[in-house]
Amino acid sequence: MDANLLITLQNYGLSEKEARIYLTALELGTSIASTIARRAELNRATTYTLLEDLKRDGIVNETTKDGVKYYSVISPDILLKQLEQKYESFKEKVPELLAMAEKFGNRIKVQFFEWVEWIVKMYNDLLTSNTEPIHSFLGLSDMHPVLKKRLFEGFVPQRIKLKIPAKVIVSDHAANQEYKKMDKKAMKETRVIKWDLFSLYGEINIYGENRVMIAMFNDQEMSWVIIHSKTMHDSLKNIFNFMWKNK
């Protein structure tokens, strides 16, 4: 089964098993559930349940002949039209949703992410900081190699491309010694503080006017928190600026 087509259907909103059923039924044309289950490499009970779910969503058609149920799926062009209709319906509601978000805008919002698969999402959020530099407390000594690779080979080039500057405070730990040398090339400024005065085993980013990202790097606690709070953003930025000027 084509992995790219499975991913495309999952991006549409189907689960991995629903996508397998859709592709199988599309290939078979019209078939009984047991054949679909066998070709999709799913058990019968799961297949029956998912066929019913897809039928309710208007993706699967059911017909009965001689007491036997046969299933087929709508064509990809109709599936596309359904997606476009969903998009237009959502688009119409955006002003109402934005008004609701503004109404409750003062409430703190917290997003929690775990392990390396969320690195891209976390750093992509940092790249939305287009109104101010990213202010960062950074400790590289405990950073996982995969995370470090993402940081220097993925995030930093993107940040430079988007012309988002950064101000970074690090300790004079050995792992940070080469970091300051990258300032000009990496579109950043770095302040170095003595290790005995300032030691950090993770990362804190203040960005986007109302967001704070806190990252824990070691294997036992590898996780990230993004906090949407104007008050916390401004408080930590004041602390950052104080340390920046008085390092």
C-alpha positions as CSV (number, residue, x, y, z in Angstrom):
1,M,0.0,0.0,0.0
2,D,1.4,3.4,-1.0
3,A,2.7,5.1,2.1
4,N,2.5,8.6,0.6
5,L,-1.2,8.1,-0.2
6,L,-1.8,6.9,3.4
7,I,-0.2,10.1,4.7
8,T,-2.2,12.3,2.3
9,L,-5.4,10.8,3.5
10,Q,-4.4,11.1,7.2
11,N,-3.7,14.8,6.5
12,Y,-7.2,15.0,5.2
13,G,-8.4,13.8,8.6
14,L,-8.7,10.1,8.4
15,S,-7.0,7.8,10.9
16,E,-4.3,5.4,9.6
17,K,-6.8,2.4,9.6
18,E,-9.5,4.5,7.9
19,A,-7.0,5.5,5.2
20,R,-6.1,1.8,4.7
21,I,-9.8,1.0,4.3
22,Y,-10.4,3.9,1.9
23,L,-7.5,2.9,-0.4
24,T,-8.4,-0.8,-0.3
25,A,-12.1,-0.1,-1.1
26,L,-11.1,2.4,-3.8
27,E,-9.0,-0.3,-5.5
28,L,-11.6,-3.1,-5.1
29,G,-14.5,-0.9,-6.4
30,T,-17.4,-2.7,-4.6
31,S,-16.7,-5.5,-2.1
32,I,-17.8,-7.2,1.1
33,A,-16.3,-6.1,4.4
34,S,-14.3,-9.4,4.9
35,T,-12.5,-8.9,1.7
36,I,-11.7,-5.3,2.5
37,A,-10.5,-6.4,5.9
38,R,-8.2,-9.0,4.5
39,R,-6.7,-6.7,1.8
40,A,-6.3,-3.9,4.3
41,E,-4.7,-6.2,6.8
42,L,-7.2,-5.4,9.5
43,N,-9.4,-7.6,11.6
44,R,-13.0,-7.9,10.6
45,A,-14.5,-6.3,13.8
46,T,-12.4,-3.2,13.4
47,T,-13.2,-3.0,9.7
48,Y,-17.0,-3.3,10.2
49,T,-16.8,-0.5,12.9
50,L,-14.7,1.8,10.7
51,L,-16.9,1.2,7.6
52,E,-19.9,2.3,9.7
53,D,-18.0,5.4,10.9
54,L,-17.0,6.3,7.3
55,K,-20.5,5.7,6.1
56,R,-21.8,8.3,8.6
57,D,-19.2,10.7,7.3
58,G,-20.4,10.3,3.8
59,I,-17.2,8.6,2.6
60,V,-18.5,5.0,2.3
61,N,-21.6,3.8,0.4
62,E,-23.4,0.7,1.4
63,T,-25.7,-1.5,-0.8
64,T,-27.3,-4.8,0.0
65,K,-27.7,-7.7,-2.5
66,D,-29.2,-11.1,-1.5
67,G,-28.9,-10.2,2.1
68,V,-25.1,-9.4,1.8
69,K,-23.8,-5.9,2.4
70,Y,-21.4,-4.4,-0.1
71,Y,-19.2,-1.4,0.4
72,S,-17.7,1.2,-1.9
73,V,-16.1,4.6,-1.3
74,I,-16.7,8.0,-2.9
75,S,-14.2,9.1,-5.6
76,P,-11.2,11.2,-4.7
77,D,-12.6,14.3,-6.5
78,I,-15.8,14.1,-4.4
79,L,-13.6,13.7,-1.3
80,L,-11.8,16.9,-2.3
81,K,-15.1,18.7,-2.7
82,Q,-16.0,17.6,0.8
83,L,-12.7,19.0,2.1
84,E,-13.3,22.3,0.3
85,Q,-16.8,22.5,1.8
86,K,-15.4,21.9,5.3
87,Y,-12.7,24.6,4.7
88,E,-15.3,27.1,3.5
89,S,-17.6,26.3,6.5
90,F,-14.7,26.8,8.9
91,K,-13.5,29.9,7.2
92,E,-17.0,31.5,7.7
93,K,-16.7,30.9,11.4
94,V,-13.2,32.3,11.8
95,P,-14.4,35.8,12.8
96,E,-16.7,34.4,15.4
97,L,-13.9,32.2,16.8
98,L,-11.5,35.1,16.9
99,A,-14.0,37.2,18.8
100,M,-14.3,34.3,21.3
101,A,-10.6,34.1,21.6
102,E,-10.3,37.8,22.2
103,K,-13.0,37.7,24.8
104,F,-11.1,35.2,26.9
105,G,-7.6,36.5,25.8
106,N,-6.5,37.3,29.3
107,R,-6.7,33.7,30.4
108,I,-3.3,31.9,30.6
109,K,-2.9,29.1,28.1
110,V,-0.3,26.3,28.5
111,Q,0.8,23.8,25.9
112,F,2.8,20.7,26.9
113,F,5.0,18.7,24.6
114,E,7.1,15.6,25.2
115,W,10.2,14.1,23.6
116,V,11.9,14.7,20.3
117,E,9.0,14.4,17.9
118,W,7.7,17.7,19.1
119,I,10.9,19.6,18.5
120,V,9.7,20.8,15.1
121,K,6.4,22.1,16.4
122,M,8.1,23.8,19.3
123,Y,10.7,25.6,17.2
124,N,8.2,26.5,14.5
125,D,6.3,28.4,17.2
126,L,9.5,30.4,18.0
127,L,9.6,31.4,14.3
128,T,6.4,33.3,14.7
129,S,8.2,36.0,16.7
130,N,8.2,38.6,14.0
131,T,7.6,41.7,16.3
132,E,10.6,41.4,18.6
133,P,13.9,39.5,19.0
134,I,13.8,36.1,20.7
135,H,15.2,36.5,24.2
136,S,16.8,33.2,25.3
137,F,18.4,31.7,28.4
138,L,20.3,28.8,26.9
139,G,22.2,25.8,28.5
140,L,23.8,23.6,25.9
141,S,25.6,21.2,28.3
142,D,22.6,18.9,28.7
143,M,21.1,19.1,25.2
144,H,20.3,15.8,23.5
145,P,22.3,15.3,20.2
146,V,19.1,15.0,18.2
147,L,17.8,18.2,19.6
148,K,21.1,20.0,19.0
149,K,21.1,18.9,15.4
150,R,17.5,20.2,15.0
151,L,18.5,23.5,16.6
152,F,21.6,24.2,14.5
153,E,20.7,22.6,11.2
154,G,17.0,23.4,11.1
155,F,15.8,26.1,13.4
156,V,18.7,28.6,13.2
157,P,18.9,28.7,9.4
158,Q,15.1,29.3,9.3
159,R,15.3,32.0,11.9
160,I,18.1,33.7,9.8
161,K,16.0,33.3,6.7
162,L,13.0,35.0,8.4
163,K,15.4,37.7,9.7
164,I,14.4,37.1,13.3
165,P,17.2,38.3,15.6
166,A,18.0,36.6,18.9
167,K,19.6,37.7,22.2
168,V,21.0,34.9,24.2
169,I,22.4,34.6,27.7
170,V,24.6,31.5,28.4
171,S,27.0,30.5,31.1
172,D,30.7,30.1,30.5
173,H,30.4,26.3,30.6
174,A,32.7,24.4,28.1
175,A,29.7,23.4,26.0
176,N,28.9,27.1,25.4
177,Q,32.4,28.4,24.7
178,E,32.1,28.2,20.9
179,Y,28.5,29.4,20.8
180,K,29.3,33.1,21.1
181,K,31.7,32.9,18.1
182,M,28.6,32.2,15.9
183,D,26.9,35.5,16.7
184,K,27.5,37.4,13.5
185,K,26.8,34.5,11.2
186,A,23.7,33.4,13.2
187,M,22.1,36.8,13.5
188,K,22.3,36.9,17.3
189,E,24.0,38.5,20.3
190,T,25.3,36.5,23.2
191,R,26.2,37.5,26.8
192,V,28.3,35.0,28.8
193,I,27.9,34.8,32.6
194,K,30.2,32.9,35.0
195,W,29.1,29.4,35.6
196,D,29.2,29.8,39.4
197,L,26.7,32.7,39.1
198,F,24.5,31.3,36.4
199,S,24.1,27.7,35.5
200,L,21.2,26.5,33.3
201,Y,20.4,22.9,32.1
202,G,17.7,23.7,29.6
203,E,16.3,26.6,27.7
204,I,13.9,29.5,28.3
205,N,12.7,31.6,25.4
206,I,10.7,34.8,25.7
207,Y,9.1,35.8,22.4
208,G,6.1,36.8,20.3
209,E,4.9,39.5,22.8
210,N,3.0,37.1,25.0
211,R,4.8,33.7,25.0
212,V,7.3,31.8,27.0
213,M,8.8,28.5,26.1
214,I,10.5,26.4,28.8
215,A,12.5,23.3,27.7
216,M,14.1,20.5,29.7
217,F,16.8,18.7,27.8
218,N,18.0,15.7,29.8
219,D,16.7,12.2,28.9
220,Q,14.7,11.8,32.1
221,E,12.8,15.0,31.8
222,M,12.8,15.8,28.1
223,S,9.7,18.0,27.6
224,W,8.7,21.5,26.6
225,V,6.0,23.9,27.8
226,I,4.8,26.9,25.9
227,I,2.9,29.4,28.1
228,H,0.7,32.1,26.5
229,S,0.8,34.9,29.1
230,K,1.5,38.6,28.6
231,T,2.3,39.0,32.3
232,M,4.8,36.2,32.4
233,H,6.4,37.2,29.1
234,D,6.9,40.8,30.3
235,S,8.2,39.7,33.8
236,L,10.8,37.3,32.4
237,K,11.8,39.8,29.7
238,N,12.5,42.4,32.4
239,I,14.6,39.8,34.3
240,F,16.4,39.0,31.0
241,N,17.1,42.7,30.3
242,F,18.4,43.3,33.8
243,M,20.8,40.4,33.5
244,W,21.8,41.5,29.9
245,K,22.7,45.0,31.1
246,N,24.4,44.0,34.3
247,K,26.2,40.8,33.3
